Amino acid sequence: MAGTVPFVAILLLPLTLWNADSSAQGRRSKFSIELSTLNSVNLETGKLDTQAQRCGLAVSDLQTPARAVLSTSRLSERQSAPDSLFINASVVAIDEMCVAAIDVELFRWSTEFRTSVSVWAHKAVLAGGKDGFNSQVRERIEAMTKEFLGDWLKARQ
């Protein structure tokens, strides 16, 4: 099993180099109505499985950093908001190694499609030892939420 960890890390290395900017629709456009008309969001998180628990992650590790960043902005967080900032972490634990694919994504209600559609997304992959892994995840979610707010502010100019 110990030989599997480097193999998994090598397989996931290209994902860490992937530039998530390409998946952010409406980015760098101050006329983007997807972000410029946004006034409030409902913060939602994905469920964490036993793999995440083995790496020391809790739902609060996803919610708290995003909520802290949102609280410093003019974008309000409301449970009743039709638009959602969704934060998810898919985690794999192998021996003392943890790997997480993290998504921060904005879903807005579309009257045209009558469903929520993704209008902004950033993704990241983290790998590290179990000790302090939840801190790495929290820091990355905080940074990604700040990127979202930066894009939101640019769109509102």
N, C-alpha and C positions, 0 to 999 in steps of 0.2 A: 504494500500500500504506500510505502514511503516513496517509491519511484514514481507513483502516480502524481504527486504534488507538483514536481517540476514540469511534467507533461501537461497537466492542466494549466499551469501558469503560462507555459509557452503557447498553448492554444488560445488563451484569453488575452495575451499581450497585444495582438493586433486590434482587439476591441478597445483597449485603453488608448490607442493612438487615433481612433476614429474621431473625427471632428464633428461634434454634435450640432454645430452651428447650422449645418445643412438641413436639419430637421425643424428649424425654427421658422415657421411661415410668418411672413409679414415683418421680418427682421430688417432693421436699418431703413425702414420706410416710415417717415413721420406721418404719412397719410394712411397708414394701416388701420382700418376700422376694427380689425379683430382685437387689437390692443387698446386703441385710442378711446373706444367707447366703454371700456371696462371700468366699473366703479366699485364693485365688491366681488368677493369670491367666497365660496364655501371650501374650506380646507378639508380634503379627504385623503385617507391613507389606505394602502393595500394591507391585507392581512399578512402577518408574518407566520411562517411555519416553524416546525421544530428545528430545521437547519439554522434559521435565523436565531432562534433561542440558544442553540449550541454555540453560536458566535457572540452571545451576550447582547443581542439586539432586542429592543422592546418597541412597541408602537410609539412611545414617547420620544424615542431616538429619531423618528421620522417627523413627528408633529412639532416638537418643541423648537428646533432650529428654524423651521419655516414660519411658525407662528411668531417667533421673536423678531424675525426680519420684517414680516408683514406689519407688525405693531409699530414699527418705526416709519411707516409710509402713510401716504394719504389713501391708499387702497384699503378699504375696510374688509374685515372678515365677518361674514354673516352666514349662519347655517341655512337661512332661507334663500340665499343667492342662487340664481339659476345656473351660474357659471362656477366651475370647480377647478381648483388647483389641486391636482392629484399627485401624490407622492407615493412611490412604490419602491421596494427593494426585494429583489429575488436573490436569495443567498444559498450558497453551497458551502458546506463545511466538510473538510477532508483532514483527518487527524487534527493537527494544531493550526491548520491553514483555513482561512475564510476568503471567499470571493463573493462580491455583491455587484449586481447590475442595478443601478439606481436610475429611476426615471422621475423627472419633475415635468408635469405636463398640464397645460391649461385646456380645459374643455369648455366650449361655449355652446349655448343652446342655438340650434339652427331651425328657424321656422320653415325654411325651404325643405330641409330633410327630415324635420320633426324628430330630431334626436340631437344629442350632444356630439360635437365634432372637435377634434384636436386642432387648435390653431397655433400652439406654441409648445415646443418640447425640447428638453435637453436630457441627455443620457450620459452616464458615466459608469465605468467599471473600476472597482477597487479590489485589491488583493492584499492580504497581510495576515499576521498571526492573530489568534483569538484575543490575546491580551490587548486591550485598547482598541479593538476593531470598531466598537460602537462609537468611539470618539472620532475615528476617521470618517465614518458614515455621517455623523452629525455635522462635521466640518464641511463635507462635500455638499450636503443638502443645504446648509446655510449659504455656501458660495453659489449654488445653482439658483436658489431663491433670490439672491441679490442680483444675479444675471437677469432673471425674469423681471424684477422690479426696474432694473436699468433699461431694459427693452420697453417696458410699459411707459416709463417716463419719456423716453425718446419718441414713442409713438404719440404721446399727448402734446408734444411741442408744436 
